[in-house]
């Protein structure tokens, strides 16, 4: 068993990889870096304050003290010209002007085209009316809705997983294969009784071994930091990751099957990946593209992978409901693999 | 009496049940398409007997590597027949591969793997073979078993490449320029390894453009030029074919062109078999230097010419090559 060529070829790939510190950093550091950036983008935002200017006037003090007692207001007093200038330049959302007369009364100066300004007007009026003694006719209470699964981050994580599987498959297989061709190692292997299928199996298996930690890093990070949950079964998710990775290994092998230089293979990889980066719905749903383009987009392997992953991870769909996507991935994987094997240049 | 009988028996046994030649190739052609197409191998015939070390000797570009790669089954010939250990490529590839070992001209083995890991990997491809520990022993790399390939010197890497070729315990070993670029000590180490392999009764085919390598290592050599064998035989036979085993090299003071002192004026000297001149250096192939030398000095005195330099040496394969082609081995094959 230990001396089987597949095991030895896989071990050789794994050893070569893990003994190259830079490669390890980029492969595992990159998803973490990406996750950290996301963490910054999606961090808990403090509740937005409402900026209100109170123009100097006979009821200004009453308004200020009423608003200052409520946390969400950021209220200041200033002169008329100053107030108007601040409103014009967007530094404040609303200006409160005291009405003449001894009983409290205010004019609200705001821009009805600015939604934050409209909101500030309503909130401020509400607060001032209550402070002046208005009673609510029935009790009401604010409760926040923050259900995981419906947030953008929940949508994004399956997309990023798909992107990472595609990149890993293409780079991991394509780059390494071309490198071995340049080093004439492929030719040297060809000079032995090694079976070509064993070699390719070794490349695929080692690719899957690299993938496991790569994917786990992203999933665990998303779960711990953003509370992203997998609503479907773990096994179904793992299965999708596996088949996706095999499919893109096939693509990797295909782009590497004849390339003689690293530059050539890099170009081919970008050619393959670019349309899928744009169209397959990593960052936003691919349904936003026009109807005529949909049949083409649906045929892309990354679209199938990401759609199936979202269905399983977010909607908790069963693996069987994703049969069309899985079949599509399997067909892509088989076709690329077989074609790659046919046209593969060993030297 | 008994010894004689045994010899007779052995001879008749050999005659009747002759071991098949390790390598036979007839009328081998390889044309690389292009404008104009390049005929790298141009009607090459070769037969290598089992148990001998055979050298393909020729300058760079003579077609040695193309030939050996066709024999190794890595390249397809345009036409021609090749038989390796009695089998044909395309019909018994797996069988042939199991029985041959190959060391390519340039292979960068994975620098990150250790010597042991590399050999274990190559061993896994063969049904039968020797243990990696055994293989490093044969190439004297024992103490480097756990070292990374990237940390080995050039000579050590080349010995590891040979160990990879030996790991399947081959009957036939192909080596394409095994010592090119190595220091003298590493070259000698490799020669010892190849001799050791041959002494165990197995066959070696190597290419080289070093005449000294061919002379010391090979039982027979084929001199290759422009994709053809232009001479074949043991190094001794080839050198003897020059007519003299000694070479007298000399040059003259105030030499101004070959016309001023034609080579033909020296051919009738006693014990001189051939004369050539190159850039003012005259080389005489001579059977008996002690006869030829005084005659030469007499002749120069008569012609009123003065020597500026005179050396005698044994003839080498280089002289054979120069005599056959008018060019030196280290020069390219193209100008003719």
Interface residues (C-beta under 8 A of the other chain):
Chain A: X3 X4 X5 X7 X8 X9 X11 X12 X15 X16 X19 X20 X183 X184 X185 X187 X188 X189 X190 X191 X192 X193 X194 X347
Chain B: X72 X73 X74 X94 X97 X98 X102 X104 X106 X107 X108 X109 X110 X112 X113 X117 X120 X121 X122 X123 X124 X125 X126 X127 X148 X164 X168
